Every structure is written in C-alpha cells, then in structure tokens.
Amino acid sequence: MQVVLSILLVALVATVADYTWYTLGVEHRMVAGIVHGVVLLTAVGGVLGWAAGRLAVGLPLGMAAGAGGALAYYALAPALGGLGAMVAAWAMLWVLLAFFDGRILRRGATGPSGMLARGVAAAILGGLAFYLVVDMLWGRPPAGGRNYVVQFAAWTFAWAPGLAVVMIRKP
C-alpha cells in the first residue's frame, strides 16, 4: 500500500508542477527547470525515505537527484539535443535514485550491482511508460484546455514502474 500511496503522491506533485507551468505561464528557462527538478525529486526522495523509515534523509537526497538530473539535462542538451539529453538525464536520475536508496537510505542493503540493476530497470520501464503518455502530458492541449485529472492519471502511469522497481523489496 505504501508503494501505491508513494506513486500517487509523486504523481500529484508532478500534476501540480504541470499546472504551474501551463496555467501560470512559467517560461522554460534553465533556472525554472532546475527548480522544477528539485521540487519534484524532493517528493521522490521523500517517498523513498518514507519507505526506508528515513524520511528526513530522503528529502535532501531527492533534492540532490533533482538538481543533478536537471543540470545533466541542460549540460547534455547542446550536444545531444532535447530528446537525447532527456533520455540520458532520465537514466542517470534513476541510477542515482537507486544508489541513494540502496547505499544511504537502506544503509547498504543492496550491493553495487543490485543498485545499478534497479536503476537501469527503473530507467527502462519508467522511460517506456513515460513514452506512452508523453504527448498527453506535454503535447498540444485539447481545445477545452488541459484536464488535470487525466494529467494526474498519466503521471501516475509514468512514475509507477520506476518507483515500484526501486521501492519494492523481497519479503
């Protein structure tokens, strides 16, 4: 149940972020992207910390992952283009989250190969899920405007595989 609640919480934060970008008209600039990454991934770090019984430790780890992912995107975009940079930053972000979870939050409960495997699996599965809903999330809005209930459902679908891979442990 905790994994499901965690996915819903992250999807809610992502939906509120979309509302901020689209409704308030935030321009896509590097500073806004970094702030977005930090806020969103603070929620991710929080749910990972909550699952490990170390919420206060998870929050700053999520902030660091969000800043790192956003900075990786902006550093790679000139060389790889927007899509290539997004894919690379996405993969790095999940590997970093799996490392933080296994090494710091769960105090070494997962070895390096396990952390890498979780991060790569989360990046691939989460990337595929995101790919299936990206037009709904970031594409041209319908004539009547964005439906944030649909947006929330799409973010739930997009975040679920990656978070589940990192969070679920064998009994």
TAZIRA-V607652 format. One line per field, one symbol per residue. phi: phi as a letter, one per 40 degrees, with the letter a starting at -180 (. if undefined). psi: psi as a letter, one per 30 degrees, with the letter a starting at -180 (. if undefined). A space follows every 10 residues. Layout:
# TAZIRA-V607652
phi=???
psi=???
This chain:
# TAZIRA-V607652
phi=.ccccccccc ccccccccdc ccccgcccbd cccccdcccc cccccccccc ccgbdcccdc ccdccccccc ccdcccdccb gccccccccc cccccccccd cccbcbfgcb cdcccccccc cccccccccc dcbccccbcc ccdcgcbccc dccccdcccd ccccccccbc c
psi=eeeeeeeeee eeeeeeeeee eeefhkkjle eeeeeeeeee feeeeeeeee efghefeeef eeeeeeeeee eeefefeeef leeeeeeeee eeeeeeeeee eeeeeghgfk leeeeeeeee eeeeeeeeee efgeeeefak lleglkjfee eeeeeeeefe eeeeeeeklk .
